[in-house]
Amino acid sequence: MSPRPSPAASATPPLLADLLQQHFDPASSEPNNQQLYRLLRDAILQEALPPGLRLPSSRQLAAELGLARNTVIHVYERLGAEGYVSAGVGQGTFVLDTRPDKLASRDAPGPARPAPATPEAAISRRGAELVEQAGAGEKQWGAFMPGVPEVRTFPSRTWMRLHNRQWRKPQPDLLTYAVGPGLPALRSALADYLHSSRGVRCTPEQIIVTNGSHSALQLIALLLGDAGDTAWVENPGYWGVHSVWRSAGLATLPVPVDNEGLQVDEGARLGVPKLIYASPSHQYPLGAVMSLARRRRLLAYARRHDSWIVEDDYDSEFRYGHPPLPSLQGLDDHGRVIYLATFSKVIYPGLRLGYMVVPEALVECFQTGLSELFRGGQYLTQAVLADFIAEGHFVSHIRRMRHLYAARREALLSAIRQHFGDSLAIHDGAAGLHLVLGLPEGSDDRAVAAAALARGILTRPLSAYYRGDAAHLPGLLLGYAHVDEDDIARHFATLAGAIGL
Ligand SMILES: Cc1ncc(COP(=O)(O)O)c(C=O)c1O
């Protein structure tokens, strides 16, 4: 790479003189320094100015182009800093040799290949499958988008006050990289909350704070499963678990659900899994609550076959009528359950915080895995959240939202009855943020959802939550939690027009 002085050391080389004469335009709207830099850089990259060529002095080039000398000096300095020319003071400025074939001598030269013209030609098989089976919605707000909480009534003043209090005494530990699996104060507050409201049995040390359920699912897959290991997932079920686990190399096996939740015996026919995903408190999306008998059967199966159960308790705070059943984790005496929860439904989804409770035997490996793979953070937000929980705002917010959502659910049920009487099945388990409106057998729910979207109503077709060739129930997922009670009848009337029975 050492520069070779060219014979024509002081004159402007003819190549460069031609180039500048043809392309440098002092009247252009592009600033002179940018224009000169671009012309020289492109000419070097295209080898129109060959390696070793000596550029004229800044004084000479400035005079020839009618520019201030400083302009040329700055351009030479920039080209020098970016590695295009040598930049020794007083030694002349030479084009450096950065040709790739010269630098990579062990890389046999060959014809350059064009960049792939389509994504299909570029992405991995894993990537292609992920993109083809993607489940996330493009819109996340509007009647009746499922899974969305009411975010407009979040106690933002309280949140802001707690936030300000943390910022008033800036603590380096809260602003730097996280060390460990979450802020101790948050983990303590959560252990108390989980014990009293969800019957979860854990110490604060067993709680691992994540950036939401997807990070938790990914960590679980990467730490407990090897490529090709199998995992049961509910069918129909949450698309996220499918996407995350398959892209982590697990083979997901869809296991049917009934009105008692995951059908363990059907799963057993498919083979012993490393991981089992279940949402026992409120099966997603059909809403079944897993019976006690099924819970005990699942725990016994996992224990006997050395499988891990991942209990997704994503929205059990919202139950209308009878109180929620305690968690599956609370029944587990043998450390087979990883309990998963999220703040997305109880605070707001954009917060991107969730957590899991791991059995004691896994604590150390999950703590290390989390910081090794995801480099956690957001400790300041976690400190705010810890205060929010410890000072009682969390529980009162949930209580207020439960009342609000209960009224909105009633409004939706009455709109459904008004349009369709009892002719359509409703699956909701009297809990959560959505219900499923069944459509008559043979209906094309994707076509109905598309027709609704054309009228401005967001729904998700139930068939999109099924995998494999099991018989699909047609239906629509309708989220009501974020829709004003007074607007529900009007929006449902529009939807009913799209259903058109
Ligand atoms: C079944 C289920 N689990 C978990 C989540 C929450 O995921 P996250 O914590 O990534 O927001 C959702 C969100 O819609 C869900 O439907």
The ligand as an SDF file (V2000), in Angstrom:
LIG
                    3D

 16 16  0  0  0  0  0  0  0  0999 V2000
  -50.7180  -15.4960   23.9930 C   0  0  0  0  0  0  0  0  0  0  0  0
  -49.8590  -14.2930   24.1290 C   0  0  0  0  0  0  0  0  0  0  0  0
  -48.7550  -14.3600   24.8800 N   0  0  0  0  0  0  0  0  0  0  0  0
  -47.9800  -13.2860   25.0640 C   0  0  0  0  0  0  0  0  0  0  0  0
  -48.2760  -12.0750   24.4750 C   0  0  0  0  0  0  0  0  0  0  0  0
  -47.4580  -10.8450   24.7850 C   0  0  0  0  0  0  0  0  0  0  0  0
  -46.2660  -10.7940   24.1890 O   0  0  0  0  0  0  0  0  0  0  0  0
  -45.2770   -9.5920   24.5420 P   0  0  0  0  0  0  0  0  0  0  0  0
  -44.8560   -9.7360   25.9580 O   0  0  0  0  0  0  0  0  0  0  0  0
  -44.1370   -9.8590   23.6020 O   0  0  0  0  0  0  0  0  0  0  0  0
  -45.9880   -8.3220   24.2830 O   0  0  0  0  0  0  0  0  0  0  0  0
  -49.3770  -11.9650   23.6440 C   0  0  0  0  0  0  0  0  0  0  0  0
  -49.6520  -10.7010   22.9570 C   0  0  0  0  0  0  0  0  0  0  0  0
  -50.5090  -10.5350   22.1510 O   0  0  0  0  0  0  0  0  0  0  0  0
  -50.2020  -13.1020   23.4930 C   0  0  0  0  0  0  0  0  0  0  0  0
  -51.3010  -13.0220   22.7380 O   0  0  0  0  0  0  0  0  0  0  0  0
  1  2  1  0
  2  3  1  0
  2 15  2  0
  3  4  2  0
  4  5  1  0
  5  6  1  0
  5 12  2  0
  6  7  1  0
  7  8  1  0
  8  9  2  0
  8 10  1  0
  8 11  1  0
 12 13  1  0
 12 15  1  0
 13 14  2  0
 15 16  1  0
M  END
$$$$
